[in-house]
Amino acid sequence: MRLFLYAILLTLFVQCQTKTQSENPNPALISSGEYISLSLDDSTSNISTGYQYFDAGEREFFFNLIWESNTLQVYDLSSGNKIKSLSFEAEGPSGVGDVFAFHVHSLDSIFLFSPPFGQRFHLANLEGQILKKFEYEIPEGGGSAFVHNAFMISPPVLEGSKLAVNHRFPQNMRELTGEKLAGQSFGYQIDLSTGETEFFAHLYPNDYLTSGLKSVDFSRAQGKDQIVYSLVGDHRIFVASSFDEEWKSVVAKSQFLDEALPSFNADAVYEEFQSYAFSSSRYGSILFDPYREVYYRIAFPTLPEASIADIRSQGNALGPFVVMVLDSDLKVITEKKFESGKYHPDNVFVGKKGLYLSLQHPNNPENREEEMQFELIELR
């Protein structure tokens, strides 16, 4: 009888603990001290210019793209060992061009994208075999599909036979106006069976350039039942339920960024634009966490004392950065400022346990050239 009562009390205690944790009114991002370490060969940099985490159920993988050799490496996250290295020919009958980016839809469906020009991409499997070449029409007024795995991350989305991708429309930034920008779509869907394309109904906000010229770069995340955009120079988040429905905006401002986000002059010299791009308040990638149904939005506070030499050598790793956490309604539920010198904000991904940040900051004394290391950042 006592054992039975103890079991009931224990069950109630566990249920109360679970409810308290799930309804935590003050969640926080905590550096867990738990790490993932990938063993690298001598030719692989410990900072990736193209990567993707992939959950295959019982196994978790990390894909790493090597631009110089047209190679896609595959690591087993549980062991940290490289299990495959897929090398793709640039020319010839099986040539795919220079692989600039990729997207793992499944282990047997890996899309390979060339630099942001041209009108084709390829499909490969985990054996490195080229399964198909896709050719598509660039819609009038648009640009080639633009996919990047480490900058303003915006994974392609496959729905049926249609692949949604971003694009970079033809532009002269110095001549861009709010009116011209407001007519531009964030991207388009490619019908894989016909090559036909259709613009998203998601256009740039008509007031984005009201205060002056800004970077038009953005990141896109596919949530559980919504599409979410984060622009470099806007506190708002833009959200839609599908690619053919108009977005609505939600204010999601970081407390660590300037109230008025900066702009640059049309006659700015290159050094001034670099300063704008890497040392002023701005937003970076937005990532969806399907395990906790939250979004992580990266932000960068202003660095008033940054020198051009430091900017050129360190870029986004120059100063502190912020990780914001937004719930499914895009309400900011917490944010944390990470000081410079430990984590590299250009290498970040979401896994089963939470958010992982690269430890490969150039000033981190634990930075090891022969390893690619990530620390788990838990939301609790």
C-alpha positions as CSV (number, residue, x, y, z in Angstrom):
1,M,0.0,0.0,0.0
2,R,2.8,2.4,0.9
3,L,4.6,1.5,-2.3
4,F,1.4,2.2,-4.3
5,L,0.9,5.6,-2.6
6,Y,4.6,6.4,-3.2
7,A,4.2,5.6,-6.9
8,I,1.1,7.9,-7.2
9,L,2.9,10.7,-5.5
10,L,6.0,10.2,-7.7
11,T,3.8,10.3,-10.8
12,L,2.1,13.5,-9.6
13,F,5.4,15.1,-8.9
14,V,6.8,14.3,-12.3
15,Q,3.6,15.6,-14.0
16,C,3.8,18.8,-12.0
17,Q,7.5,19.2,-12.9
18,T,6.7,18.6,-16.6
19,K,3.9,21.1,-16.6
20,T,6.0,23.7,-14.8
21,Q,8.8,23.3,-17.3
22,S,6.5,23.5,-20.3
23,E,4.8,26.5,-19.0
24,N,7.9,28.2,-17.7
25,P,7.0,31.9,-17.7
26,N,10.6,33.0,-17.8
27,P,12.5,30.6,-20.3
28,A,16.1,31.3,-20.9
29,L,18.9,30.2,-23.2
30,I,21.5,28.3,-21.3
31,S,25.0,27.2,-22.4
32,S,24.8,23.5,-21.5
33,G,28.5,22.5,-21.6
34,E,27.5,19.7,-23.9
35,Y,29.4,19.5,-27.2
36,I,29.4,18.0,-30.6
37,S,32.9,17.5,-32.1
38,L,33.5,16.6,-35.8
39,S,36.9,15.2,-36.7
40,L,38.3,17.0,-39.8
41,D,41.0,16.2,-42.3
42,D,43.8,18.6,-43.1
43,S,42.0,20.1,-46.1
44,T,38.7,20.9,-44.3
45,S,38.2,24.3,-42.6
46,N,36.6,24.3,-39.1
47,I,34.3,27.1,-40.3
48,S,31.8,25.9,-42.8
49,T,30.6,28.0,-45.8
50,G,27.7,25.6,-46.4
51,Y,26.2,23.1,-44.0
52,Q,23.0,21.4,-43.0
53,Y,21.8,19.3,-40.0
54,F,19.6,16.3,-41.0
55,D,17.5,14.2,-38.6
56,A,17.1,10.7,-40.1
57,G,15.2,9.3,-37.1
58,E,17.6,7.0,-35.3
59,R,20.6,8.8,-36.7
60,E,21.6,12.5,-37.0
61,F,23.8,13.7,-39.8
62,F,25.8,16.9,-40.5
63,F,26.5,17.8,-44.1
64,N,29.4,20.1,-44.9
65,L,30.1,21.6,-48.4
66,I,33.7,22.2,-49.6
67,W,33.5,24.7,-52.4
68,E,37.1,24.3,-53.5
69,S,36.8,20.6,-54.3
70,N,33.0,20.4,-55.2
71,T,32.7,17.9,-52.3
72,L,29.9,17.3,-49.9
73,Q,31.0,15.6,-46.6
74,V,28.7,13.6,-44.5
75,Y,29.3,13.2,-40.7
76,D,27.6,11.0,-38.1
77,L,26.8,13.3,-35.2
78,S,26.9,10.6,-32.6
79,S,30.5,9.6,-33.4
80,G,31.7,12.8,-34.9
81,N,33.3,10.8,-37.7
82,K,33.1,11.5,-41.4
83,I,31.2,8.6,-43.0
84,K,31.0,9.8,-46.7
85,S,32.6,12.2,-49.0
86,L,30.7,12.9,-52.2
87,S,32.8,14.5,-55.0
88,F,30.9,15.9,-57.9
89,E,32.4,16.6,-61.4
90,A,32.0,20.1,-62.6
91,E,32.3,19.4,-66.3
92,G,31.5,16.5,-68.6
93,P,28.4,14.2,-69.1
94,S,27.9,14.0,-65.3
95,G,29.0,17.5,-64.6
96,V,27.0,19.7,-62.2
97,G,29.0,22.9,-62.4
98,D,30.4,24.4,-59.3
99,V,28.3,23.4,-56.3
100,F,27.6,26.6,-54.4
101,A,24.8,25.3,-52.1
102,F,22.7,22.2,-51.4
103,H,19.6,21.0,-49.7
104,V,19.0,17.6,-48.2
105,H,15.4,16.8,-48.6
106,S,16.0,13.1,-47.8
107,L,19.0,10.9,-47.8
108,D,18.2,9.9,-51.4
109,S,17.2,13.4,-52.5
110,I,19.9,16.0,-52.3
111,F,19.5,19.1,-54.4
112,L,22.8,20.7,-55.7
113,F,22.8,24.4,-56.7
114,S,25.3,26.3,-58.7
115,P,26.4,29.9,-58.0
116,P,23.5,32.4,-58.3
117,F,23.3,32.5,-62.0
118,G,22.1,30.1,-64.6
119,Q,18.9,28.1,-64.9
120,R,19.6,24.6,-63.7
121,F,20.2,22.5,-60.7
122,H,20.7,18.8,-60.0
123,L,19.4,16.0,-57.7
124,A,21.8,13.4,-56.2
125,N,21.6,10.6,-53.7
126,L,23.8,9.6,-50.7
127,E,26.0,7.6,-53.0
128,G,26.9,10.7,-55.0
129,Q,25.0,9.6,-58.1
130,I,23.3,12.3,-60.2
131,L,19.7,11.3,-60.5
132,K,18.3,14.2,-62.5
133,K,19.0,17.6,-63.9
134,F,16.3,20.3,-63.6
135,E,16.1,23.3,-65.9
136,Y,13.7,26.1,-65.1
137,E,12.5,29.5,-66.5
138,I,13.6,32.6,-64.6
139,P,10.4,34.6,-64.2
140,E,10.3,38.0,-65.9
141,G,12.1,40.6,-63.7
142,G,13.5,37.9,-61.4
143,G,17.0,36.4,-60.9
144,S,18.4,32.9,-60.6
145,A,17.5,30.7,-57.7
146,F,19.6,31.9,-54.7
147,V,20.4,29.2,-52.1
148,H,23.0,29.6,-49.4
149,N,23.6,27.3,-46.4
150,A,25.4,29.7,-44.1
151,F,24.3,33.2,-44.9
152,M,20.8,34.5,-44.3
153,I,19.7,30.9,-44.2
154,S,16.6,30.1,-46.3
155,P,16.2,26.4,-47.0
156,P,14.3,25.4,-50.2
157,V,10.9,24.0,-49.5
158,L,9.5,21.1,-51.6
159,E,5.7,20.9,-51.7
160,G,4.5,18.2,-54.1
161,S,6.2,18.9,-57.4
162,K,7.1,22.5,-56.5
163,L,10.3,23.7,-55.0
164,A,10.3,27.2,-53.3
165,V,13.6,29.1,-53.6
166,N,14.7,32.7,-52.9
167,H,16.2,34.8,-55.7
168,R,18.2,38.0,-56.1
169,F,16.4,40.2,-58.5
170,P,18.5,42.4,-60.9
171,Q,19.2,45.6,-59.1
172,N,21.5,48.6,-58.8
173,M,21.4,49.2,-55.0
174,R,22.4,52.9,-55.5
175,E,19.3,53.4,-57.7
176,L,16.8,51.3,-55.7
177,T,13.7,53.1,-54.5
178,G,11.0,52.0,-52.1
179,E,8.5,51.9,-55.0
180,K,10.7,49.6,-57.1
181,L,11.4,47.4,-54.1
182,A,7.8,47.0,-53.1
183,G,7.0,45.3,-56.4
184,Q,9.7,42.6,-55.9
185,S,8.9,39.2,-54.6
186,F,11.0,37.3,-52.1
187,G,11.3,34.3,-54.4
188,Y,9.4,31.8,-56.5
189,Q,8.3,28.2,-56.8
190,I,9.7,26.0,-59.5
191,D,7.5,23.3,-60.9
192,L,10.0,20.4,-61.1
193,S,8.0,18.6,-63.8
194,T,7.7,21.5,-66.2
195,G,10.4,24.0,-65.2
196,E,7.7,26.7,-65.0
197,T,8.0,29.3,-62.2
198,E,5.6,31.4,-60.2
199,F,6.5,34.3,-57.9
200,F,5.6,34.1,-54.2
201,A,2.8,36.5,-53.2
202,H,5.3,37.8,-50.6
203,L,6.6,41.2,-51.7
204,Y,9.0,43.5,-49.9
205,P,7.2,45.9,-47.5
206,N,6.6,49.3,-49.2
207,D,8.1,51.2,-46.3
208,Y,11.3,49.3,-46.0
209,L,13.5,52.1,-47.6
210,T,11.6,55.0,-46.0
211,S,14.7,56.0,-43.9
212,G,17.2,55.4,-46.7
213,L,18.9,52.6,-48.5
214,K,19.3,49.2,-46.7
215,S,20.5,45.8,-47.5
216,V,17.6,43.8,-49.1
217,D,19.0,40.5,-47.8
218,F,16.6,38.3,-45.8
219,S,16.2,34.9,-44.2
220,R,13.2,32.6,-44.5
221,A,12.1,29.8,-42.2
222,Q,9.4,27.2,-42.8
223,G,7.4,26.8,-39.6
224,K,4.9,24.1,-38.8
225,D,2.1,25.8,-40.7
226,Q,3.6,29.2,-41.7
227,I,6.4,30.9,-43.7
228,V,8.4,33.4,-41.8
229,Y,10.8,36.1,-43.1
230,S,13.4,38.2,-41.3
231,L,14.9,41.2,-43.2
232,V,18.4,42.6,-42.3
233,G,17.0,46.1,-41.6
234,D,13.6,45.6,-40.1
235,H,12.4,44.9,-36.5
236,R,9.3,43.3,-37.9
237,I,8.8,39.6,-38.9
238,F,6.7,38.9,-41.9
239,V,4.5,35.8,-41.9
240,A,2.2,34.0,-44.3
241,S,0.4,30.6,-44.2
242,S,1.3,29.7,-47.8
243,F,3.4,31.0,-50.7
244,D,0.3,32.3,-52.6
245,E,-1.2,34.3,-49.7
246,E,-0.1,37.8,-48.6
247,W,2.0,38.2,-45.5
248,K,1.2,40.1,-42.3
249,S,3.8,41.8,-40.1
250,V,4.6,41.3,-36.5
251,V,7.0,43.5,-34.5
252,A,9.8,41.3,-33.0
253,K,12.4,43.9,-31.9
254,S,15.6,43.0,-30.0
255,Q,16.3,45.1,-26.9
256,F,20.0,45.0,-27.9
257,L,19.6,46.8,-31.2
258,D,19.1,50.4,-32.0
259,E,15.5,51.7,-32.2
260,A,16.1,53.1,-35.6
261,L,17.9,50.6,-37.8
262,P,20.6,52.3,-39.9
263,S,20.7,52.9,-43.6
264,F,23.5,53.9,-46.0
265,N,23.9,56.7,-48.6
266,A,23.8,56.0,-52.3
267,D,27.2,57.6,-52.7
268,A,28.8,55.6,-49.9
269,V,32.3,54.3,-50.7
270,Y,33.0,50.6,-50.2
271,E,34.5,51.0,-46.7
272,E,31.4,52.8,-45.6
273,F,29.2,50.0,-46.9
274,Q,31.3,47.4,-45.1
275,S,30.9,49.4,-41.9
276,Y,27.1,49.4,-42.4
277,A,27.0,45.7,-43.3
278,F,29.1,44.4,-40.4
279,S,29.2,46.9,-37.5
280,S,25.7,48.4,-37.4
281,S,22.5,47.1,-35.8
282,R,21.0,44.4,-38.0
283,Y,19.3,41.0,-38.1
284,G,20.7,37.7,-39.4
285,S,19.2,34.3,-40.0
286,I,16.0,33.0,-38.6
287,L,15.7,29.3,-37.8
288,F,12.7,27.2,-37.0
289,D,13.0,24.6,-34.2
290,P,10.4,21.9,-35.0
291,Y,11.1,20.0,-31.7
292,R,10.1,23.0,-29.5
293,E,8.1,24.9,-32.1
294,V,10.0,28.1,-31.6
295,Y,12.1,30.4,-33.8
296,Y,15.6,31.6,-33.2
297,R,16.4,35.0,-34.7
298,I,20.0,36.1,-34.8
299,A,20.8,39.8,-34.3
300,F,23.9,42.0,-34.2
301,P,24.2,45.1,-32.0
302,T,26.0,48.2,-33.2
303,L,29.8,48.3,-32.8
304,P,30.7,52.0,-32.8
305,E,34.5,51.5,-32.4
306,A,34.9,48.8,-35.1
307,S,37.7,49.4,-37.6
308,I,37.7,48.6,-41.2
309,A,40.7,46.2,-40.7
310,D,38.8,44.3,-38.0
311,I,35.7,44.2,-40.1
312,R,37.5,42.7,-43.0
313,S,39.3,40.1,-40.9
314,Q,36.3,39.0,-38.8
315,G,33.0,40.0,-40.4
316,N,30.0,38.8,-38.4
317,A,32.4,37.4,-35.7
318,L,33.8,40.8,-34.8
319,G,31.5,41.6,-31.9
320,P,28.7,40.3,-29.7
321,F,25.6,38.8,-31.2
322,V,22.1,38.0,-29.9
323,V,19.9,35.0,-30.1
324,M,16.2,35.8,-29.8
325,V,13.5,33.1,-29.2
326,L,10.1,33.6,-30.7
327,D,7.0,31.5,-30.0
328,S,4.7,30.2,-32.7
329,D,2.8,33.5,-32.6
330,L,6.2,35.3,-33.2
331,K,6.2,36.8,-29.8
332,V,9.7,37.3,-28.3
333,I,9.8,35.1,-25.2
334,T,13.5,35.6,-24.4
335,E,16.8,36.7,-25.9
336,K,20.4,36.4,-24.9
337,K,23.5,38.4,-25.8
338,F,26.6,36.3,-26.4
339,E,29.8,38.3,-26.0
340,S,32.5,38.1,-28.7
341,G,35.4,35.6,-28.4
342,K,33.8,32.2,-28.0
343,Y,31.0,31.4,-30.6
344,H,30.9,32.0,-34.3
345,P,27.4,33.2,-35.3
346,D,27.8,32.2,-39.0
347,N,27.7,28.5,-38.0
348,V,24.5,27.6,-36.1
349,F,21.9,24.9,-36.5
350,V,18.9,23.3,-34.7
351,G,19.1,19.7,-33.5
352,K,16.9,17.4,-31.4
353,K,18.2,18.8,-28.1
354,G,18.2,22.5,-29.0
355,L,20.3,25.2,-30.7
356,Y,24.0,24.5,-31.5
357,L,26.6,27.3,-31.8
358,S,30.0,26.9,-33.3
359,L,33.0,27.3,-31.0
360,Q,35.3,28.2,-33.8
361,H,35.6,31.9,-33.0
362,P,39.2,33.0,-34.0
363,N,39.8,34.3,-30.5
364,N,38.5,31.3,-28.7
365,P,41.4,29.5,-26.9
366,E,39.5,26.2,-27.3
367,N,39.4,26.6,-31.1
368,R,41.0,23.6,-32.7
369,E,41.8,23.5,-36.4
370,E,41.4,19.7,-36.6
371,E,37.8,19.8,-35.2
372,M,34.5,21.5,-35.9
373,Q,32.9,22.0,-32.5
374,F,29.4,23.1,-31.5
375,E,28.0,23.7,-28.0
376,L,24.4,22.9,-27.2
377,I,22.4,26.0,-26.1
378,E,19.3,24.8,-24.3
379,L,16.0,26.6,-23.9
380,R,14.7,26.0,-20.4
